[in-house]
Amino acid sequence: MAQFRARQLAVIRDAVAAGREAMRATGDYDALTFARAFIDAGGVQLPGRPDAEEEASALGERLLQALAGGSGRHPGDPDLQREVDRARTEARWTAAQGDDKVVGFFMTLPEAALDSPTAEALSHENHGLGPGVFRKADIVVLQPDCDGARFHPVLEDEIEC
């Protein structure tokens, strides 16, 4: 499975920040709001193919259409599914950032990702809140072998000292 290159990860991370900022600025914590800003910032990338600009642009258009149409599952198009999931996750994540009781997000992985060394390493990382829990201000950009990962809000009273 192709992986994002370091430069692609940086572009995606910056585009996620732009998408989150767009949602906060408008007060609209919607996946479509995120996706528009994310696409404008060049966030749609094809794993291992940083120069595939036309294909990335077409993927961005499919993403907007899927979100506008309410379509959530795209089993025949893993790149589209990854971006739909990212937009929805980021919308929920950004909305939850406004809740002072939320301190982070716990990552759960689907069965298919459990054999991935990348996923295994991430699930054991500790950012001060426990293994697999990311701070709420973090921007987490996952490799394609982690597709299907979910992030669940962790409240301050759920953290053990």
N, C-alpha and C positions, 0 to 999 in steps of 0.2 A: 504494500500500500504506500503510495506517495505521501510524503510529509511536507509540511510547510517549511520553507527555508527561513533562516534567521531574519532576513530583511522582510519577508512576508509577515512573520509574526509581529515585527515591530509596526508595520503598516496597519495590520489588523488591530493591534492594541491601541494605536492612536485613533483609528476610526471608531472603535468601541467608546473611547473617551468622548469623541465628538458626538456620537449617538446618545450617550448618557446626558451630555450637556444639553443637547437639543430637547430631550424629554424634560429635563429640569427647567429649562428656560420657558417652555410652553406649558408646563404643568400637565402635559399629556403623556402618561406612561403607557404608551401604546406601541406594539411591535412595529407598526407601519411608520410611526414617527421616528423610531430608532433606525429602521431600515433606510429611510430616505437620507438621513444624515450620515449613516454608515457608508452607504453607497457613494454619496458625494465626496466622502473623505478617502475613497479608494479602498475600502475595507474588503470588498468581495475579491477573494483571491482563489486561484485553483492550486491545490497542493502540488508543490514542486515545479510550478510553471509560472514564475513571476512575469513572464513576457506575454502571456496569453490574454492580452487586454480585451480583444474582441469577445472572446468566450466569457471572460469575467463580466463584461458589460451585459452580455446576453443573460448570464446567470442573475445579475442584478435586476434585470427586467422581469425575469421569471419569479424572482423573490417578491418584488412589489405586487405582481399579479396574484401570487399565491396568498400573500397576506391580505390584500384587498378583498379577495374572494373567500377568505376564511378557510382556505385549504391548509390542513395541518400535516397530512401524511403523504410522503412522496417516496415510496420504497424503491422505485425504479431510477431515482435521481439522487444519489447520496450527497452530491454537492449542494443541491437545492435543499435537501432535508437538513443538512448541517447549518445552512444560513437561516432557514426558517426557525430551527431550534435556537440558534444564537439570538435572533431578534426577540423571540418570546422570552427566553431566559433573561436577556438584558433588560427587557421592559419590567419583568417581575423584580429583578435584582435592584434596579434603580428605584422603583417604587418603594421597596422595602428599606432602602437606605434612609429614607425619611423617618423611619420608626426608630426612636432612640433605644428601644428594647432589643432590636436586632443588632447583634454584634458581628455576625459572620454568616457564612453559608457552608453547609456540609455537602460534599460531593458524593453522590452514589453513581455507580457504574452499571451498565447493562452487562449481562452474562458474556456477550461477545467481546467486551473490552477487558475482561478480567485477566486475560492472558497477555495483555500488552505490557511491556516493561515501562512504557511511559505512564500508563494509567496506574500501574502498581506504585511507581515512585510518587506520583501525585497524591494518591490516596494515603500515603504514609507521611507526607510532608506535614510539618508542624509549624504553624505561623503564630504560635502562642495561644491558640484556642483549642488545641487538640489535633490529632491526626486527621487529615482530610477536611479540615475546616479552614476556610479562607476568610480573611477580614473583609468586612463589607465594602471597604474602599478599594479592594484589589480588583484588577482587571485580569481575568484568567482566560487565556487563549489556549485552547486545547488542540492537539494534533488530531488528524482524522481517525487514528486508531482509538480515540476516546469518544467517538461519535456515540450519541445516546446518553451521555452523562447528564445527570440532573443535579441541581443545586437547591438545597432546602434551607430556609432561614433558620438560624440558631439564635435563640433569645439569651439575654444575659443570665437569666436564672438557670439555664441549661448547661452553663460552663462550670466545670468543677475546678476549684482552686487547688 
